[in-house]
Amino acid sequence: MKRRIYIYQEALSEEIISLFESIGENITIEQQEPDLLTILDQDYYNPEPIDLVSFHELIEEDFGGEVTIFISPYMEEDFVLGSAIKEFLKELPHGVFFFDDVITYCILRQKTDLKQLILEYIRSKVNQEVIHTVREFIENDLNSSLSAKRLYMHRNTLNYRIDNFIEATHINVKSFKGANAIYMLYKF
């Protein structure tokens, strides 16, 4: 399992580059541009993974740099939306962003091209029936019992479909951020 971490700063400082070079043996710099650092993280099985949110705080406090970080989900294959999101990083405020965060900002910034890519990605991972189930679950305030009743299905079937969606898309619709991202993606 691997993921890519994209670090954007207007003029990437040498201190930040050397900081990420020394993180660990399973985290390597894959590509370096004047304003973007791409890191390959293969540290999935580490019981104590690196806390990149704390790293972001460290960078801003100690180096005084405003940095935007996107952390793609851990996957066996490459995350197909990584390059499209990499281009969108420059428009995001400074901070640490995960896939569900990017979806929300994509909708708020009215990025129709990126929205279409995200919708295609979801459709490629799960069928329309699962998407409908997840949308109904979100519309019913994440209430499994009510959603199952309205969909005329057993609650275990509903939960199975939701778990299937989460595993396939890497968007946790059982959390507020994930549910909000999918709600906005299909509503606006």
C-alpha positions in Angstrom: 0.0 0.0 0.0 1.3 3.4 -0.9 0.1 7.0 -1.1 1.5 10.2 -2.5 1.8 13.4 -0.5 1.9 16.7 -2.5 3.5 19.7 -0.7 3.0 23.1 -2.4 4.8 26.3 -1.4 5.2 29.3 -3.7 9.0 29.0 -3.5 9.8 25.6 -1.9 12.5 26.2 0.7 15.5 23.9 1.1 14.7 23.4 4.8 11.4 21.9 4.0 12.9 19.6 1.3 15.6 18.4 3.7 13.0 17.9 6.5 11.0 15.5 4.2 14.2 13.8 3.0 14.9 12.8 6.6 11.5 11.5 7.6 12.1 7.8 7.2 13.2 5.0 4.9 9.7 4.2 3.7 9.0 7.8 2.7 11.0 9.1 -0.3 10.9 12.2 -2.4 9.6 11.2 -5.8 9.6 14.5 -7.7 10.8 18.0 -6.9 9.7 21.1 -8.7 10.3 24.8 -7.8 6.9 25.0 -6.0 5.9 21.4 -5.5 7.3 18.4 -3.7 5.9 14.9 -4.4 6.6 12.3 -1.8 5.9 8.6 -2.0 4.8 7.1 1.3 5.0 3.3 1.6 4.8 3.4 5.4 1.3 1.9 5.6 2.1 -0.9 8.0 3.8 1.3 10.5 2.0 1.0 13.9 3.0 4.7 14.6 2.6 6.5 11.3 4.0 10.0 10.8 1.5 12.7 11.7 1.6 15.0 8.7 -0.8 17.5 10.3 1.7 18.0 13.1 4.4 18.3 10.5 2.5 21.0 8.8 2.2 22.9 12.1 6.0 22.5 12.6 6.8 23.8 9.1 4.6 26.9 9.6 5.9 27.6 13.1 9.6 26.8 12.8 10.2 27.8 9.1 7.6 30.5 8.8 6.4 29.1 5.5 2.8 28.8 4.3 2.4 25.3 2.9 -0.4 23.4 1.4 -0.3 19.6 1.7 -2.6 17.0 0.0 -2.4 13.5 1.3 -3.9 10.9 -1.2 -5.4 7.7 0.2 -3.3 4.6 0.7 -4.0 2.3 -2.2 -2.3 -0.7 -4.0 -2.5 1.1 -7.4 -1.8 4.8 -8.0 -4.5 7.3 -7.1 -5.9 8.3 -10.5 -7.0 11.8 -9.3 -3.6 12.7 -7.9 -2.3 14.6 -10.9 -5.6 16.6 -11.2 -5.7 17.4 -7.6 -2.0 18.4 -7.7 -2.9 21.2 -10.1 -5.8 22.3 -7.8 -3.4 22.6 -4.8 -2.4 26.1 -5.8 -5.9 27.3 -5.3 -6.4 25.8 -1.8 -5.8 27.8 1.4 -2.7 26.8 3.4 -3.3 23.6 5.4 -3.5 19.8 5.2 -6.1 18.3 2.9 -7.4 14.8 2.4 -9.5 13.5 -0.5 -12.9 14.5 1.1 -11.5 18.0 1.9 -10.6 18.5 -1.8 -14.0 17.4 -2.9 -15.6 20.1 -0.7 -13.3 22.8 -2.0 -13.8 21.6 -5.5 -17.5 22.2 -5.2 -17.1 25.5 -3.4 -14.7 26.8 -6.0 -17.0 25.5 -8.8 -14.3 23.4 -10.5 -16.6 21.6 -12.9 -13.7 19.7 -14.6 -12.4 18.3 -11.4 -15.9 17.6 -10.2 -16.5 15.5 -13.3 -13.3 13.6 -12.8 -14.3 12.8 -9.2 -17.8 11.7 -10.2 -16.2 9.4 -12.9 -13.8 8.0 -10.3 -16.6 7.2 -7.9 -18.7 5.6 -10.8 -15.7 3.5 -11.7 -15.3 2.1 -8.2 -18.9 1.4 -7.2 -22.2 0.7 -9.1 -25.2 3.1 -9.2 -27.1 1.1 -6.6 -24.4 1.6 -4.0 -24.2 5.3 -4.8 -28.0 5.6 -4.4 -27.8 3.8 -1.1 -25.0 6.1 0.2 -26.9 9.2 -0.9 -30.0 8.0 0.9 -28.0 7.3 4.0 -26.6 10.8 3.9 -30.1 12.4 3.2 -31.4 10.5 6.3 -28.7 12.2 8.6 -26.5 9.1 8.6 -29.3 7.1 10.3 -28.9 3.4 9.2 -32.3 2.2 10.5 -34.3 5.0 8.8 -32.3 4.6 5.6 -32.8 0.9 5.5 -36.5 1.3 6.1 -36.9 3.9 3.3 -34.9 1.8 0.9 -36.8 -1.4 1.8 -33.7 -3.3 2.6 -32.2 -5.1 5.6 -30.0 -2.9 7.7 -27.1 -5.3 7.2 -27.4 -4.9 3.5 -27.3 -1.1 3.8 -24.2 -1.2 6.1 -22.5 -3.6 3.6 -23.1 -1.2 0.7 -21.9 1.8 2.8 -18.7 -0.1 3.8 -18.3 -1.2 0.2 -18.4 2.5 -0.9 -15.9 3.6 1.8 -13.4 0.8 0.9 -13.7 1.4 -2.9 -13.6 5.2 -2.9 -11.6 6.0 0.2 -14.3 8.5 1.3 -15.7 7.8 4.8 -19.3 8.7 4.5 -19.8 7.7 8.2 -17.9 10.8 9.2 -19.2 14.4 8.8 -16.4 15.4 6.4 -16.9 12.5 4.1 -20.7 12.7 4.2 -20.6 16.4 3.6 -18.3 16.0 0.6 -20.5 13.4 -1.1 -23.7 15.4 -0.3 -22.2 18.5 -1.9 -20.8 16.6 -4.8 -24.2 15.2 -5.8 -26.3 18.2 -4.7 -24.4 21.2 -6.2 
